[in-house]
């Protein structure tokens, strides 16, 4: 969340602004704390890590995770920009804008249901 807010403020204030630089610093500290907590949990028998860091040793898992991150950034950016386009350029109402998103929402629904069926049919991949 700090990264998103910092990126938004960077566009408005400039990326050299102290508030923006502080936000990037906060993001780095939060990421470091997450990695530290998750790596310590991995050594404790009673707690399971939320994200086993050993998964990232697999080149396939790391690559798929990076591609998934980029796809999500692009998709959510597209939703944001299309919402602005529909309402400011095309003068759609909020309801019409939501209905304009219905086909992409249906496509995501079908893809998610299909992925579940494929996983059931072929099993979970073994990353490590």
LINRAHU-V394456 format. One line per field, one symbol per residue. ss: DSSP state (A for helix, B for strand, O for the rest). phi: phi as a letter, one per 40 degrees, with the letter a starting at -180 (. if undefined). psi: psi as a letter, one per 30 degrees, with the letter a starting at -180 (. if undefined). Layout:
ss=???
phi=???
psi=???
This chain:
ss=OAAAAAAAAAAAAOOOOAAAAAAAAAAAAAAAAAAAAAAAAAAOOOOOOOOOAAAAAOAAAAAAAAAAAAAAAAAAAAAAAAAAAAAAAOOOOAAAAAAAOAAAAAAAAAAAAAAAAAAAAAOOOOOO
phi=.cccccccccccchcccdccccccccccccccccccccccccccccbbccbccccccccccccccccdccccccccccccccccccccccfccccccccccdcccccccccccccccccccbgcccca
psi=eeeeeeeeeefefkffkeeeeeeeeeeeeeeeeeeeeeeeeffkefkkkejjffeffkeeeeeeeeeeeeeeeeeeeeeeeeeeeeeeefhlleeeeeeffeeeeeeeeeeeeeeeeeeeeflkkjf.
